[in-house]
Each structure stands twice: as C-alpha cells, then as structure tokens.
C-alpha cells in the first residue's frame, strides 16, 4: 500500500477523519461559495448543524447543471489567483465543464493516484506507459501526476498513433500501462495485425477506466496481454481518476479513497439511500478539497457499494464497477437496459471482436435497437468471408436469444466483417442514437 | 527574476559553478555511460584532464546519430529503475529519439521554465494557457512543469480544437499563453473569422517556440493580440524548452540557463569556435543533469551568442534567435538560404497572410524554389478575387526582387487565395521538398 496507515485504518478512525473533513468542507463552502451559501440559506442549514456524518443528509445535492450555471469559476472556493490548475470535460452545452485545483489539491490527487498504481501492482522502479489522452481531460494528467508522485519512469505518450505506441511498448519495456480499455484493445489488435504476440511484451499490469467496461473485457485484456487488469474510477467534478480503484490482490470492487471522498448511493428517483449491495446513483462529497469542494455531487453513475473488508487488507468502502449512467440508460419499449449488460452477453460469444455498437433506430413508429457486431478474422476466413454463412446466422440468433433472456430486449443483429466498425483512440462510442426526432425515452 | 541570485550572478561566480558542474558531469559520464567511456579512452582523456572550462575543447562531440545508435537507454547514466520520466522526439529513422530524467532533473527543468515564464512577464497569480502539444514531445509538459513550479493556474489545453481554445481564452481569461507561433497565428486567424477582435482578450504575454520564427512574426503576434511575445528555446536531447528564453524587458536575445548548460558556437565545417556575434552551430554541455548528461551536443541549430550584460539585469550568456538548422539550410544552385530569411522578407509585404510554404521543385534538370504565398481577405476582395490582378502581379514581382537582392535567390511566386494553404496545429511545415530523386544538395 502507498499509504498503509490510512488505507487500512479502522472504521472508527476513518469516520472520525471523515467527520472532521466534512465539517471543514461545509464551513468552507458556506463561507466562500455563494452558490452553496444561498442553497444552505434556502434550506435553513448552518455549518454548525452538521454534527455527525449522518447529518450529511440535510445538505443539498450538487448537479452537473450547477457546474454549467456557475461556469466558469462560480463554484470555486479560492480566488483564481490561488488556483494551480484548471481542467475541464466536454459538456452538452458546448462549453466545457471547468474544474480547479489548489497546489495542495494537486498534491493530494497525485497521492491518490499513486495509491491506485500501487494497488494495481505498480512499484517505484517501473517504467509506466500512459496512453490516456493528455489535455484538459483529467485522465492523462491525473495518471501522470500519480506516476510522478510514486516515482515511476512515466512515458507520457498520450492517446493516438497506435504504431508508435507499439514501438514504445516493445522498445522501452514498460511494466505497467494505463488507458481506456477500448483503446488498449485497439493497440492489441494492431499488434496482432503486425504479426506480434501481445503476450511477448514486458507488461505485468494495466489500469483501465474513463469508460464503462465489463468482466469480459477484463478477461480479454488479461489473456491477450498476460497482465492483471484493474479498474480505476473518477470524474473531473470530484477530482479525476483516483476517486476509487481496484487492488490486484482481490480485483473485487474499487477501493474508494474515503478519507477524501464520502460516498452515498441513492435511488435516482426518490433520492433516498439504497442498501449496501444494491444498485443506485453514486453521490460524493469531497472532504479535503480546497479549490473546488463539492457537496453531495450526483455523479449519474450507477453502482453499488459495500463496507466489508477486502482480503487485500484495505478497509475502505468499495464500489462495484460502474454499470452505466443514469442518462445513458437505454429505454426501449418500456424496458431499461445499460450498454454494459449487452456487452457482458456479447463478449461471451466465441469468434466476436470486442468492438460493437448499439444503434438506436426508428422502425416505422417504433424505436428499436440495431446491434452492430464484428467477427474475428479467424472466423471470417472459416466462413469464406460469407457473412450470410449458416454459422454466422446461428451466432446472430444466439445473440438475440441471450439478450431476450437476460436483458428482456429484442434486437436486430447486424454482423460486420473484421475491422469494419470504427476504432477509438480515446473513449469508445458504444451507443449511437439514429432516431431522427426522438422523444426522450420510448 | 525567479532565481535572482543565479540569474544575475557575476561572471566569475558563474564560471566557478560551471567548472564544478563540468567536472562532475565528465566524471559521471566516464563512470556510468559506456559510450562516453569508450570515446574518452579513444581520445586518451581522463576526467582529471578537465581542469578549466577551456579544457572542454578536449572532449568529444555528441551527435543526433549517437542517440539513434544508443537507442533507447544506452546514453542514460542512471539505471532505468531510477528514471522518473521518459520523453522523445520523432527521429528520421522511424524510431523516436528517447531521453530520460531523474526526479531532480524534472525539478530543475521546472525551475528553468519557471525562470522563463517570469522573464516573459508571468506571475504566480496568472491564469496560463498552454497550447503546446502534450505527450512525448517536451513542449507541452515542459511548459506545464514550469507553470506548476511557478504556481500559476495552468490550463493544459494542448494543441488542436481551435474553437475550443478560443472559448477557453475568452471565458477563463488567461494572462499568459504559450505555443508554437504558427499555431497561435491560426488561433488569431480563427478569432478574426468569427468576428472577434483578438485584442479583446485578457492576454498580456506569450511564450513561443519549437519552430524557427522571425521578428516579423513577433510583430504580428504582438500587434494582433496586444501582448509582449518572447522566444523560448530548447531541445529534448539537452532538456526541452527552457534551455534559453527571452526577457520581456529587452527582448534582445535569449538568456541561456548557463548554470545548467555550457554553450559553445562552432563552425559546423571546421568544428572551430566562432567569435561572439558570429553565426555558427550551437553546442551544449549539460552541467547538472543526472539521468542523461550530454557532452558537447551538436544541436544543428544556427545562432550567435553574446556575453554582454542585458539591460534587464540578467548576466547570462545570450543567444540570438535560431536562424535555421544546419540540415534545413536550402542550397539551390550553389546559394545557401534559410527559410527564416525568406520569411523575414515576405512578412514585410502588406496584404500577405503569415502562412507560406517553400516548395523545392525540379525544373527540367535544375532545382528551383516555388514560393507559395497567401493573400489576406481584405486584399482579395479589393482585387475582386482575381489572383491575376495587376496589383497581385506587382506584389509577386516585388517579392522576387526583394529575395533576389537580400537572399541572392530566384524564386517562382505562386499566389493563393486566403486560407488556401494548410494550417498547423503544432509545428508548421515551411519547406516541402517535391524533387523526386533529389541529390543531397544542388
């Protein structure tokens, strides 16, 4: 562990720390952020009303929309003069969502990502290949700062230029790699295309995130590269990557850095808490941030949490993989389904590439799902490049059957030749809405 | 000044420091880098033979080719386990040139770039827009680390997505900007296209480099944006940006960080030193680097130096702008010319956009230069979009005349409509060699 004292602290110690952080944060936002002052006043709450962790329920939620409304600096708790870094993510309004960090915030971010790299199996002596995109996006520089904090030899290669990524992996022999799962799969695919065996690299572990992925993708990444693959979670409104991350020992849920972030899971409709193990929307309150403290931020990410101790010895609250987002849940003819559920079923089928696309289309007056899959080159050759071959037709029927059974949805399956679907160099686009004048949900 | 003690140290103090650094570096490479051990042995030099700064002349040169031959880690003086960062630049052989940094090297790099930002007029309280590309290239992360060291609010926007750059400049109100001159000119052009006045931003100063540029481009940048524009110099083999940089007080040559890098200027043919003020090839020896110390690295960059004190109070050796590279000097029919000389003449002509391209073509058996220029929209409208208009023909004749007089070359001038030439999002491509089977020089 990078910070064994805190990562394996007793629950009571942790809760004490959390309460101190919560009180300080509440005072800070009340004093320094007009937006929160007004919200608190409307609810007739004063900082002194927060006496226990349970009192957090009295506090107002913060939403993505609040970041938009307060754009660019309205939620900052320190003067811009004292800000040390600005990041952003693309927003739906065309303007990026802007977030800021003090010097101490940056230091803490580095420490939390260093914890994540160590949890993944990383060591100070490693060469570390960072294929996340660098820029306003928190992925690249977030992992970069953790790597700097730990003291590994970081290769800040960023995303794109896949052949060069392969040259660097072969020649500089990194032991660790990080990036989006879909982009690292593209690298693997390119290696195979070039006649290389991806297991021949020096890679031992990989840290993947910034998009929802599944156990099946994990198996692909682990088997193809011969590595341990772990999940990292974060979002810029809270900090960036490092809010939570898996340990390589158990790979059993992501350890939330709960000395920095207090987590709740709520029912997104009733806003009431759900029980441990039950899916709901993740809500975070920052406990140590200076530049941009956030109170009960509704992430839109669907997951569950557990307070059971992990076999790795860490005592943190753990969260499940993110199963989807409240706003990317597909609702077709009254049935809710997350792309990740479709992915899980798909990737169990032999002969399929891990690249797929879910297209929402309109069929007459009805909405429908067209699932675009892609077969692997070996199967393609086996069927004589005939996508209407009997075994392809059988595969398509099998997929329809599985999805009907497990997700309760009917889909049309369109089978594509190898490499026919677009590849990502960053976050993969899994859902494409092709309904022209689509209502919000159907 | 960021480090006033050292930046304004007396010459004798500086030379004392330099000698200590030189001796340490020579011992370090002799002990830890097989390549240098062998070179020293061939020349029958021992570290103890270096007793004064003048003794540097006994040492062997290092060339770009040596980096290629020792790829990837052969020139490193510390084990890869202790390396904290790897950067690279694209090499001609297809493999990148790989360079490495220890933790202390990274700290020093940050300090030198912080000096450069302060010399440009930057302050800790600034918002700072970094439009250099982030990645293996040292430009983006080099400026980033200096900005972090100084404590400004860095916007790590990287290159590309010009409209978003403009949104960020308008909304986040940076006081400082950095990037390649050609890319920032593209941003300005886009602003004008969108009907904005580039002088309306909050920008006060800009730091530009990573490609050769001229006084005329400086005037464009300064007038269009209403800023002070300064030049920054560096190359990854030595460290990255921050090896030298201009002060905003004098804008009269770049202050070399000569407590870290010992500079020589040589005649690239005879390898003999040239006098102060005379153009020659820059040669640097690192004095404090741990991971990748370099002895007498021949940069290929053509400039002159002066030891006169600058009016800003800094006592460092100063270098002129880089006038070109030993290997991009164009030799046509026996005449040597640098693209920067052509640029200087071009940009004095009213009605021309700052985007141009020098194409080397073959005319029968002879090599020739085709100079592609682009006119500004106002002139284009004035001549009724007629590129054969009398005033365009006059302009072309004027350019030919000027270049014949000042550079002794004959060129064909091809005039293009506004925005017809390709824009850069990083380093501009000024010279395109279209000769099919070209000899090395003609």
HADDOCK unambig.tbl for C-alpha pairs under 7 A between the chains (distance, minus, plus):
assign (segid A and resid 72 and name CA) (segid B and resid 171 and name CA) 6.99 0.50 0.50
assign (segid A and resid 72 and name CA) (segid B and resid 172 and name CA) 6.82 0.50 0.50
assign (segid A and resid 81 and name CA) (segid B and resid 125 and name CA) 4.22 0.50 0.50
assign (segid A and resid 81 and name CA) (segid B and resid 126 and name CA) 6.33 0.50 0.50
assign (segid A and resid 82 and name CA) (segid B and resid 125 and name CA) 6.31 0.50 0.50
assign (segid A and resid 83 and name CA) (segid B and resid 153 and name CA) 5.01 0.50 0.50
assign (segid A and resid 84 and name CA) (segid B and resid 148 and name CA) 6.89 0.50 0.50
assign (segid A and resid 84 and name CA) (segid B and resid 151 and name CA) 5.55 0.50 0.50
assign (segid A and resid 84 and name CA) (segid B and resid 152 and name CA) 5.39 0.50 0.50
assign (segid A and resid 84 and name CA) (segid B and resid 153 and name CA) 4.01 0.50 0.50
assign (segid A and resid 84 and name CA) (segid B and resid 154 and name CA) 6.19 0.50 0.50
assign (segid A and resid 85 and name CA) (segid B and resid 153 and name CA) 4.57 0.50 0.50
assign (segid A and resid 85 and name CA) (segid B and resid 154 and name CA) 4.67 0.50 0.50
assign (segid A and resid 85 and name CA) (segid B and resid 155 and name CA) 6.28 0.50 0.50
assign (segid A and resid 86 and name CA) (segid B and resid 153 and name CA) 6.37 0.50 0.50
assign (segid A and resid 86 and name CA) (segid B and resid 154 and name CA) 5.95 0.50 0.50
assign (segid A and resid 86 and name CA) (segid B and resid 155 and name CA) 5.10 0.50 0.50
assign (segid A and resid 87 and name CA) (segid B and resid 155 and name CA) 6.61 0.50 0.50
assign (segid A and resid 125 and name CA) (segid B and resid 81 and name CA) 4.22 0.50 0.50
assign (segid A and resid 125 and name CA) (segid B and resid 82 and name CA) 6.30 0.50 0.50
assign (segid A and resid 126 and name CA) (segid B and resid 81 and name CA) 6.33 0.50 0.50
assign (segid A and resid 134 and name CA) (segid B and resid 134 and name CA) 5.96 0.50 0.50
assign (segid A and resid 134 and name CA) (segid B and resid 135 and name CA) 6.80 0.50 0.50
assign (segid A and resid 135 and name CA) (segid B and resid 134 and name CA) 6.80 0.50 0.50
assign (segid A and resid 135 and name CA) (segid B and resid 156 and name CA) 5.14 0.50 0.50
assign (segid A and resid 135 and name CA) (segid B and resid 157 and name CA) 4.86 0.50 0.50
assign (segid A and resid 135 and name CA) (segid B and resid 158 and name CA) 5.34 0.50 0.50
assign (segid A and resid 136 and name CA) (segid B and resid 156 and name CA) 5.48 0.50 0.50
assign (segid A and resid 136 and name CA) (segid B and resid 157 and name CA) 5.04 0.50 0.50
assign (segid A and resid 148 and name CA) (segid B and resid 84 and name CA) 6.89 0.50 0.50
assign (segid A and resid 151 and name CA) (segid B and resid 84 and name CA) 5.54 0.50 0.50
assign (segid A and resid 152 and name CA) (segid B and resid 84 and name CA) 5.38 0.50 0.50
assign (segid A and resid 153 and name CA) (segid B and resid 83 and name CA) 5.01 0.50 0.50
assign (segid A and resid 153 and name CA) (segid B and resid 84 and name CA) 4.01 0.50 0.50
assign (segid A and resid 153 and name CA) (segid B and resid 85 and name CA) 4.55 0.50 0.50
assign (segid A and resid 153 and name CA) (segid B and resid 86 and name CA) 6.36 0.50 0.50
assign (segid A and resid 154 and name CA) (segid B and resid 84 and name CA) 6.19 0.50 0.50
assign (segid A and resid 154 and name CA) (segid B and resid 85 and name CA) 4.68 0.50 0.50
assign (segid A and resid 154 and name CA) (segid B and resid 86 and name CA) 5.96 0.50 0.50
assign (segid A and resid 155 and name CA) (segid B and resid 85 and name CA) 6.28 0.50 0.50
assign (segid A and resid 155 and name CA) (segid B and resid 86 and name CA) 5.10 0.50 0.50
assign (segid A and resid 155 and name CA) (segid B and resid 87 and name CA) 6.62 0.50 0.50
assign (segid A and resid 156 and name CA) (segid B and resid 135 and name CA) 5.14 0.50 0.50
assign (segid A and resid 156 and name CA) (segid B and resid 136 and name CA) 5.49 0.50 0.50
assign (segid A and resid 157 and name CA) (segid B and resid 135 and name CA) 4.85 0.50 0.50
assign (segid A and resid 157 and name CA) (segid B and resid 136 and name CA) 5.05 0.50 0.50
assign (segid A and resid 158 and name CA) (segid B and resid 135 and name CA) 5.33 0.50 0.50
assign (segid A and resid 172 and name CA) (segid B and resid 72 and name CA) 6.83 0.50 0.50
